[in-house]
Amino acid sequence: MDKALQHLLSTIVSMRNEKVSEEKNEDVINVSETVSAAASVYETIRNTLEYDEEHLLRRNAIRRILKRRLAETDAKKLSAKLIKELIWARYLENNKVPSEMVDKVADILQKYKRMFGGLHEDVKESHDNYKWLLDVLSTEIEYVLGPPCIDEALASYAYQELKKRTEWRTKVVDEADQDLQMYIAVHRAVLKSNIATLRYRMLTLYYPKWRTANSKDDVVNEIALNLKKVIASVEEQIGHKSQDAVFRFVRRHAVVFRILSEIAQDNPEAFTQAVNSKDTSVLDSAISAATNEKYSLFRTKIMRTVVRAMVFLLLTKSILVFLVEYPYEVFVLQTVEYLPLAINVFFPPLLLAVVGLSVRIPKSQNTSKITEEIHSLLGLRDDFSLIFKRKRPWVKGPLWMVFNLLYVGVFAGVVLFISNSLGSFGFNALSTFFFIFFLSLVAYFGLRIRNTRRELMVFDPTTGFLGVLADVLFLPIVRAGRWVAMRAPRVNIFLFFFDFIIEAPFKAAIDIIESWLGFLREKREEI
């Protein structure tokens, strides 16, 4: 058993023992269960509109609260309010968070104070730096509230195993950048880290002392004086031109490491014994159970994602119909065609449901592949090697121009066919535009939903004739949808409404109610 795996197992055991031996009589933070229920309901409703991984929701909430309260000068008061709001929303357990946590978070806030103070409100670069610091700060606080020790050990193990097995056959990724690109890809694929988490991980990779530094340490002064260069260095690696290719390369094996970690966490003693005794039957049984649970959770997640997207599409299309399409027909065309209006409202969410819910995973074949790789990682069968190859982008030339003209021709033909078909149902120019516009977006987001299965698959299934035909006909539509999605305003109007219109007064009201309940409780105790 190699050192990286031993470190992972020892971390699992130590975290389990630490959880069992938590102090029961220490001073803890308490909030009213009544107001906590209300805040929790609010947070649940709000999070249905947030398309992010569940393990990132608490970090997102921390960032949201900080953005609303960061103007407060007293770090300790801000820390106390932040933790209280997280307990209200049940991101932290009531009567479980030690009071000393307020001081720990306050120290972190104080450490960032100088860097925030050096920003200028009217400069765009300072605005971007403000958002960057907010990402890093919220992630660091999240790490203090719930240290991801097992995740860090798993990422280290996956990085070491993939690094020693990978042969780089490409000139696109410089040799000096290969280790960092592998490191970032492992955190993206295995731990599903978002951009904010990656920024913090890269910062602490460049400055290991940052994690334990206080506001007076030299490293804080160094980063504050060179903030622009630090951010540029981190962003250069995260946004490397080949990072997505390396991520896709690592993603194919990410589920193997997650499954291995889960069966080890389920019973570390039995796992260690099975590995040492080379008992594959015990391991295979655990792997089969873990993968089946993954497949079940995948279906649940797909269903939830599709339903949320359908509701969002239905609301968006209904608003557009009543604000744009219906008035256009009444006042400009002076005639109303209800069938096109109904199709434009209901077709996009129904199409998304069909595209999203029809996704399938070849379970038996995939589980067999996962089992083989875990056996190899544990030294129970022949080892495997990996080759990373990435060619340079196409060089412009006659063939490139021919392919592009053919691509544009297919897109124009598909759009023309759809337009003519819609015309026979009474669609006017505006309703046809909205139909094609939302068709491209639904095709793109539907494909993204379907592609989430790649998180569980260690091989690429073969594409049959129908798949190739679908690529030829619909890939231009999907690419158009991607183009629109990448350039559309990245503001979810419903989230904006919750965050800037509802949240501040709602949380203020909860604070007042909790204070009132505390006052009543105190008066009752005096009787």
C-alpha positions in Angstrom: 0.0 0.0 0.0 1.6 3.3 -1.1 2.0 6.4 1.1 -0.7 8.4 -0.6 -3.3 5.7 0.0 -2.1 5.2 3.6 -2.5 9.0 4.1 -6.0 8.9 2.8 -7.0 6.0 5.1 -5.3 7.5 8.2 -7.2 10.8 7.5 -10.5 8.9 7.2 -9.8 7.1 10.5 -8.6 10.3 12.3 -11.6 12.3 11.2 -14.0 9.6 12.3 -12.3 9.4 15.7 -12.4 13.2 16.0 -16.1 13.2 15.3 -16.7 10.6 18.0 -14.6 12.4 20.6 -16.1 15.9 20.2 -16.5 17.8 23.4 -20.0 17.6 24.7 -19.9 20.3 27.4 -18.2 23.1 25.4 -19.9 26.5 25.0 -21.8 26.4 21.7 -23.9 28.9 19.6 -27.6 28.6 20.0 -30.4 30.1 17.8 -34.2 29.9 17.9 -35.5 26.8 16.2 -38.6 28.8 15.2 -36.8 31.4 13.1 -34.4 28.8 11.9 -37.3 26.9 10.3 -38.4 30.1 8.4 -34.8 30.8 7.3 -34.3 27.2 6.2 -37.5 27.3 4.1 -36.3 30.5 2.4 -32.9 29.0 1.7 -34.5 25.9 0.2 -36.7 27.9 -2.1 -33.8 30.1 -3.2 -31.5 27.1 -3.8 -34.0 25.6 -6.2 -33.0 28.4 -8.6 -29.2 27.9 -8.1 -27.7 25.6 -10.6 -24.7 24.4 -8.6 -23.4 21.3 -6.8 -25.0 20.7 -3.4 -21.6 20.6 -1.7 -21.0 24.2 -2.9 -24.2 25.7 -1.5 -22.9 26.6 1.9 -19.8 28.3 0.4 -22.2 30.2 -1.9 -24.3 31.2 1.1 -21.2 32.5 2.9 -20.2 34.6 -0.1 -23.7 36.0 -0.4 -23.8 37.0 3.3 -20.3 38.5 3.2 -21.2 40.5 0.1 -24.2 42.0 2.0 -22.4 42.6 5.3 -18.7 43.2 4.4 -19.1 47.0 4.9 -19.4 46.3 8.7 -16.1 47.3 10.3 -16.1 45.1 13.4 -14.8 41.7 12.3 -16.0 39.9 15.4 -19.6 41.2 15.1 -19.6 40.3 11.4 -18.3 36.9 12.2 -21.0 36.3 14.8 -23.7 37.4 12.4 -22.3 35.3 9.6 -22.3 32.1 11.7 -25.7 32.9 13.1 -27.2 33.2 9.6 -25.6 29.9 8.5 -27.1 28.2 11.5 -30.5 29.8 10.8 -30.4 28.4 7.3 -29.2 25.0 8.7 -25.9 25.0 6.8 -24.5 24.5 10.3 -26.1 22.5 13.1 -27.7 24.4 16.0 -26.0 23.8 19.4 -23.0 22.2 17.7 -20.8 25.2 16.6 -18.4 26.1 19.4 -18.4 29.8 20.4 -14.7 30.0 19.8 -15.5 29.7 16.1 -16.5 33.3 16.1 -13.0 34.3 16.9 -11.5 32.0 14.3 -13.6 33.5 11.5 -13.0 37.0 12.8 -9.3 36.4 12.5 -9.7 35.4 8.8 -11.9 38.5 8.2 -9.2 40.7 9.7 -6.5 39.1 7.6 -8.4 40.1 4.4 -9.3 43.6 5.6 -6.1 45.2 4.3 -6.5 43.8 0.8 -10.1 44.9 0.5 -9.1 48.3 1.9 -6.6 48.8 -1.0 -9.3 48.5 -3.7 -10.8 51.5 -5.4 -14.6 51.6 -6.0 -14.5 53.3 -9.4 -11.9 51.1 -11.1 -13.1 48.0 -13.0 -9.9 46.1 -12.1 -10.6 46.8 -8.4 -14.2 45.5 -8.9 -12.8 42.3 -10.4 -10.3 42.0 -7.6 -13.1 42.5 -5.1 -15.0 39.6 -6.5 -11.8 37.5 -6.6 -11.1 38.2 -2.9 -14.7 37.5 -2.0 -14.4 34.1 -3.6 -11.1 33.3 -1.8 -12.4 34.6 1.6 -15.7 32.7 1.5 -13.8 29.5 0.6 -11.3 29.9 3.5 -14.2 30.5 5.9 -15.9 27.4 4.6 -12.7 25.4 5.2 -12.5 26.6 8.8 -16.1 25.8 9.5 -15.8 22.3 8.0 -12.2 21.3 7.2 -12.3 19.1 4.1 -9.4 16.9 5.3 -10.6 13.7 3.6 -11.2 15.6 0.3 -7.7 17.0 0.4 -6.2 13.6 1.1 -8.3 12.1 -1.8 -7.1 14.8 -4.2 -3.5 14.2 -3.2 -3.9 10.4 -3.7 -5.6 10.9 -7.1 -3.0 13.4 -8.2 -0.1 11.1 -7.3 -1.6 8.1 -9.0 -2.6 9.9 -12.2 0.7 11.8 -12.4 2.9 8.7 -12.3 0.7 6.9 -14.9 0.4 9.7 -17.4 2.6 10.2 -20.4 2.3 13.7 -21.9 2.4 13.4 -25.7 1.7 17.0 -26.6 3.4 20.3 -27.1 0.3 22.4 -26.2 1.0 22.0 -22.5 4.5 23.1 -21.5 6.4 20.7 -19.3 6.6 23.3 -16.6 2.8 23.6 -16.5 1.9 19.9 -16.6 1.9 19.2 -12.9 -0.2 22.3 -12.1 -2.7 21.6 -14.9 -3.0 18.0 -13.5 -3.5 19.4 -10.0 -6.2 21.8 -11.1 -8.0 19.1 -13.2 -8.0 16.7 -10.3 -9.6 19.2 -8.0 -12.2 20.0 -10.7 -13.0 16.4 -11.7 -12.5 14.5 -8.4 -13.7 17.1 -5.9 -15.9 19.1 -8.3 -14.3 22.3 -7.1 -15.8 25.5 -8.6 -13.8 28.6 -9.7 -13.9 30.1 -6.2 -12.5 27.0 -4.6 -9.8 26.6 -7.2 -8.7 30.2 -6.6 -8.3 29.5 -2.9 -6.5 26.2 -3.5 -4.1 27.8 -6.0 -3.4 30.7 -3.6 -2.5 28.3 -0.8 -0.4 26.3 -3.2 1.7 29.3 -4.1 1.7 30.6 -0.4 1.4 27.6 2.0 1.7 29.8 5.0 -1.5 31.7 4.1 -3.7 29.1 5.7 -2.4 29.7 9.2 -1.3 33.4 8.8 -2.8 36.2 10.8 -3.2 39.8 9.8 0.2 40.8 11.0 2.2 38.1 9.3 4.7 38.9 6.5 2.8 36.8 3.9 -0.3 38.9 4.3 1.8 42.1 3.6 3.5 40.4 0.6 0.2 39.4 -1.0 -1.4 42.7 -0.4 1.5 44.6 -2.1 1.5 42.2 -5.0 -2.2 41.4 -5.3 -2.5 42.1 -9.0 0.4 39.8 -9.8 -0.9 37.1 -7.5 -4.3 37.1 -9.1 -2.8 37.1 -12.6 -0.7 34.1 -11.8 -3.6 32.1 -10.4 -5.9 33.0 -13.2 -3.3 32.2 -15.8 -3.2 28.6 -14.6 -6.9 28.2 -14.0 -7.7 29.6 -17.4 -4.9 27.7 -19.2 -5.8 27.1 -22.9 -5.5 23.3 -22.3 -7.1 23.1 -18.9 -10.5 21.8 -20.2 -8.7 19.1 -22.2 -6.8 18.0 -19.1 -10.0 18.1 -17.1 -11.8 15.9 -19.6 -8.8 13.5 -19.5 -8.9 13.3 -15.6 -12.8 13.2 -15.5 -12.8 9.8 -17.1 -11.1 8.4 -14.0 -12.5 10.6 -11.3 -15.4 8.3 -10.4 -12.8 5.5 -9.7 -11.2 7.6 -7.0 -14.5 8.7 -5.6 -15.8 5.1 -5.4 -12.6 4.0 -3.8 -12.8 6.8 -1.2 -16.4 6.0 -0.4 -15.9 2.3 0.2 -12.9 3.2 2.4 -14.9 5.7 4.4 -17.8 3.2 4.8 -15.5 0.7 6.7 -11.8 1.7 6.7 -10.8 -1.3 8.8 -12.5 -3.9 6.5 -11.1 -2.0 3.4 -7.5 -2.1 4.7 -7.8 -5.8 5.6 -9.3 -6.6 2.2 -6.4 -4.8 0.4 -3.7 -6.3 2.5 -5.1 -9.8 2.1 -6.0 -9.2 -1.6 -9.6 -10.3 -1.0 -11.1 -9.1 -4.3 -14.6 -10.6 -3.5 -15.1 -8.2 -0.5 -13.8 -5.3 -2.5 -16.0 -6.2 -5.6 -19.1 -6.4 -3.4 -18.4 -3.0 -1.9 -17.6 -1.5 -5.3 -20.8 -2.9 -6.8 -22.9 -1.5 -4.0 -21.2 1.9 -4.2 -21.6 2.2 -8.0 -25.3 1.2 -7.8 -25.9 3.9 -5.3 -24.1 6.4 -7.6 -26.4 5.4 -10.5 -29.5 5.8 -8.3 -28.4 9.2 -7.1 -27.6 10.2 -10.7 -31.1 9.5 -11.8 -32.5 11.5 -8.9 -30.2 14.4 -9.7 -31.1 14.3 -13.4 -34.8 14.3 -12.5 -34.4 17.2 -10.1 -32.3 19.2 -12.6 -34.7 18.7 -15.4 -37.7 19.6 -13.3 -36.0 22.8 -12.1 -35.0 23.7 -15.6 -38.5 23.0 -16.9 -40.1 25.3 -14.3 -37.6 28.0 -15.1 -38.2 27.7 -18.9 -42.0 27.7 -18.4 -41.9 30.9 -16.3 -39.5 32.6 -18.7 -41.5 31.7 -21.8 -44.8 32.6 -20.2 -43.4 36.0 -19.3 -42.1 36.5 -22.9 -45.4 35.5 -24.4 -47.4 38.0 -22.3 -44.9 40.8 -22.5 -43.7 40.5 -26.1 -45.4 37.9 -28.4 -49.0 38.5 -27.4 -48.8 42.3 -27.6 -47.0 42.0 -30.9 -49.8 40.0 -32.4 -52.6 42.2 -30.9 -51.2 45.6 -31.8 -49.0 45.0 -34.8 -50.5 42.0 -36.6 -54.0 42.6 -35.2 -54.7 38.9 -35.1 -53.9 36.3 -32.4 -52.8 32.8 -33.3 -53.1 30.8 -30.0 -51.5 27.5 -31.2 -48.1 29.0 -31.9 -48.2 30.8 -28.5 -49.0 27.6 -26.8 -46.3 25.7 -28.6 -43.8 28.3 -27.8 -44.7 28.1 -24.1 -44.8 24.3 -23.7 -42.5 22.9 -26.3 -39.1 24.0 -24.9 -39.7 22.4 -21.4 -41.1 19.3 -22.9 -38.2 18.9 -25.2 -35.8 19.4 -22.3 -37.6 16.7 -20.4 -37.2 14.2 -23.3 -33.6 15.1 -23.9 -32.6 15.0 -20.2 -34.6 12.0 -19.0 -33.7 9.7 -21.9 -30.0 9.6 -20.8 -28.8 6.1 -20.0 -25.6 4.6 -18.5 -24.3 1.1 -19.5 -24.2 0.0 -15.8 -22.7 -3.5 -16.1 -19.9 -2.5 -18.5 -19.1 0.7 -16.6 -19.0 -1.0 -13.2 -16.7 -3.7 -14.6 -14.3 -1.0 -15.9 -14.4 0.8 -12.5 -13.6 -2.4 -10.7 -10.7 -3.2 -13.0 -9.1 0.3 -12.4 -9.5 0.0 -8.6 -7.9 -3.4 -8.7 -5.0 -1.9 -10.6 -4.7 1.1 -8.2 -4.5 -1.3 -5.3 -2.0 -3.6 -7.0 -4.4 -6.5 -7.3 -4.0 -6.8 -11.1 -1.8 -5.5 -13.9 -1.2 -1.8 -13.8 -2.4 0.6 -16.5 -0.9 3.6 -18.1 -2.5 6.8 -19.6 -1.5 8.9 -22.5 -2.5 12.6 -22.8 -2.5 13.7 -26.4 -3.8 17.0 -27.7 -3.1 18.2 -31.2 -2.8 21.9 -32.0 -6.0 23.6 -33.3 -6.8 23.3 -37.0 -4.6 25.4 -39.2 -6.6 27.6 -41.5 -6.5 26.5 -45.1 -8.7 25.4 -48.0 -10.1 22.3 -46.2 -10.8 24.3 -43.1 -12.8 26.8 -45.2 -14.7 24.0 -47.0 -15.7 22.4 -43.6 -16.8 25.8 -42.3 -18.9 26.5 -45.3 -20.5 23.0 -45.1 -21.1 23.6 -41.3 -22.8 27.0 -42.0 -24.8 25.4 -44.9 -26.2 22.7 -42.6 -27.1 25.2 -40.0 -28.9 27.4 -42.6 -30.7 24.4 -44.0 -31.9 23.2 -40.6 -33.1 26.7 -39.7 -34.9 27.1 -43.1 -36.6 23.8 -42.7 -37.8 24.6 -39.2 -39.0 28.0 -40.3 -41.0 26.6 -43.2 -42.5 23.9 -41.0 -43.5 26.4 -38.3 -45.1 28.7 -41.0 -47.6 25.9 -41.8 -48.8 26.1 -38.1 -49.4 29.8 -38.2 -46.1 31.0 -36.7 -45.2 34.6 -37.6 -41.6 36.0 -37.8 -41.3 36.9 -34.1 -42.7 33.6 -32.8 -40.5 31.7 -35.2 -37.5 33.6 -33.9 -38.3 32.8 -30.3 -39.0 29.1 -31.2 -35.5 28.7 -32.8 -33.8 30.8 -30.1 -35.2 28.6 -27.3 -34.7 25.4 -29.3 -31.0 26.2 -29.6 -30.7 27.0 -25.8 -32.7 23.8 -24.9 -30.6 21.7 -27.2 -27.4 23.1 -25.6 -28.5 22.8 -22.0 -30.2 19.4 -22.7 -26.9 18.1 -24.0 -25.0 19.5 -21.0 -27.5 17.6 -18.7 -26.9 14.4 -20.7 -23.2 14.9 -20.5 -23.3 14.8 -16.7 -23.2 11.0 -17.1 -19.6 11.4 -18.0 -18.9 12.0 -14.3 -19.7 8.3 -13.8 -18.3 6.8 -16.9 -14.8 5.6 -17.4 -15.1 4.9 -21.1 -16.7 6.6 -24.1 -19.7 4.6 -25.5 -19.6 4.1 -29.3 -21.7 6.4 -31.4 -24.0 4.6 -33.9 -25.4 5.8 -37.2 -28.2 7.7 -35.6 -25.8 9.5 -33.3 -23.6 10.6 -36.2 -26.7 11.8 -38.1 -27.9 13.7 -35.0 -24.4 15.4 -34.7 -24.5 16.5 -38.4 -28.0 17.9 -38.2 -28.2 19.3 -34.6 -24.6 20.2 -33.7 -24.9 23.6 -35.4 -28.1 24.3 -33.4 -26.4 23.2 -30.2 -23.3 25.4 -31.0 -25.7 28.3 -31.6 -27.3 27.7 -28.2 -23.8 27.6 -26.6 -22.9 30.9 -28.3 -26.0 32.5 -27.0 -25.6 31.1 -23.4 -22.0 32.2 -23.2 -22.9 35.8 -24.3 -26.2 36.2 -22.6 -26.3 38.3 -19.4 -25.3 36.0 -16.6 -27.9 37.3 -14.2 -30.7 35.0 -13.0 -33.5 37.5 -12.6 -35.1 35.3 -10.0 -31.9 35.0 -7.9 -31.4 38.7 -8.3 -34.9 39.3 -6.9 -34.2 37.0 -3.9 -30.7 38.3 -3.1 -31.2 42.0 -3.5 -34.9 42.6 -2.9 -36.0 39.9 -0.3 -32.9 38.6 1.5 -31.7 41.7 3.4 -35.1 42.7 4.9 -36.1 39.1 5.5 -32.9 38.3 7.5 -33.3 41.6 9.4 -36.9 40.6 10.3 -35.6 37.2 11.5 -33.0 38.9 13.6 -35.6 41.1 15.3 -37.9 38.2 15.9 -35.1 36.1 17.4 -34.2 39.0 19.7 -37.8 39.4 20.7 -38.1 35.6 21.5 -34.9 35.9 23.5 -36.3 38.8 25.5 -39.5 36.9 26.2 -37.4 33.8 27.3 -35.4 36.0 29.7 -38.5 37.5 31.2 -40.1 34.1 31.6 -37.0 32.9 33.5 -37.3 35.8 35.9 -40.7 34.7 37.1 
